[in-house]
């Protein structure tokens, strides 16, 4: 779901997706976006993954029992917080770069 948020915005802003590599801890989306592209585009693309991941909380609460929901909530929160760290290539570094720009 996280990367689906990025993919939707890449397509919305007419960026080309060259390759999506699925890894055990996430994925890497190879695109034609450049560092000097519009800051607002980079910011919105980076934050879209986070917003899609946040949308999972209410959706999954409808389908999971209490224990499964707690486990999902904890894992998803850890992944979300990790992804927001300002470390390259995580989304947090792109968001911070856009805010400082």
WOCORWO-V930929 format. One record per residue. N is the residue number from 1. RES is the residue in one letter. SS is DSSP state (2 for helix, 1 for strand, 0 for the rest). Layout:
BEGIN
n->{N	N}
res->{RES	RES}
ss->{SS	SS}
END
This chain:
BEGIN
n->{1	2	3	4	5	6	7	8	9	10	11	12	13	14	15	16	17	18	19	20	21	22	23	24	25	26	27	28	29	30	31	32	33	34	35	36	37	38	39	40	41	42	43	44	45	46	47	48	49	50	51	52	53	54	55	56	57	58	59	60	61	62	63	64	65	66	67	68	69	70	71	72	73	74	75	76	77	78	79	80	81	82	83	84	85	86	87	88	89	90	91	92	93	94	95	96	97	98	99	100	101}
res->{X	X	X	X	X	X	X	X	X	X	X	X	X	X	X	X	X	X	X	X	X	X	X	X	X	X	X	X	X	X	X	X	X	X	X	X	X	X	X	X	X	X	X	X	X	X	X	X	X	X	X	X	X	X	X	X	X	X	X	X	X	X	X	X	X	X	X	X	X	X	X	X	X	X	X	X	X	X	X	X	X	X	X	X	X	X	X	X	X	X	X	X	X	X	X	X	X	X	X	X	X}
ss->{0	2	2	2	2	2	2	2	2	2	2	2	0	0	0	0	1	1	1	1	1	1	1	0	0	1	1	1	1	1	1	0	0	0	0	0	0	0	2	2	2	2	2	2	2	2	2	2	2	2	2	2	2	2	2	2	2	2	2	2	2	2	2	0	0	2	2	2	2	2	2	2	2	2	2	2	2	2	2	2	2	2	2	0	0	0	0	0	0	0	2	2	2	2	2	2	2	2	2	2	0}
END
